[in-house]
C-alpha cells in the first residue's frame, strides 16, 4: 500500500480499521481472534 498511497493516508486507513474492530468488540463483548493466513 505504501508504494501507491501517501504514508499518512495509509496510517489513517489502518487506524480506522483498528478502531472499527475495537468498537465492534466492545459493542458485542467479544474476544479478538487474529485472522489466520491464507494457505
C-alpha positions, -999 to 999 in steps of 0.1 A, spaced: 0 0 0 28 24 8 41 23 -27 8 35 -42 -6 58 -14 8 86 7 22 73 41 -3 94 61 -33 81 42 -21 45 49 -17 53 86 -52 68 88 -67 39 70 -51 13 93 -61 33 124 -96 34 111 -97 -3 106 -83 -10 140 -108 14 156 -137 -3 139 -125 -37 152 -121 -24 187 -155 -7 186 -172 -39 174 -155 -60 201 -166 -35 228 -202 -33 215 -206 -70 213 -185 -81 242 -164 -105 221 -128 -116 222 -103 -107 194 -91 -136 172 -64 -127 148 -71 -137 113 -53 -168 100 -30 -165 70 -45 -179 38 -29 -211 27 
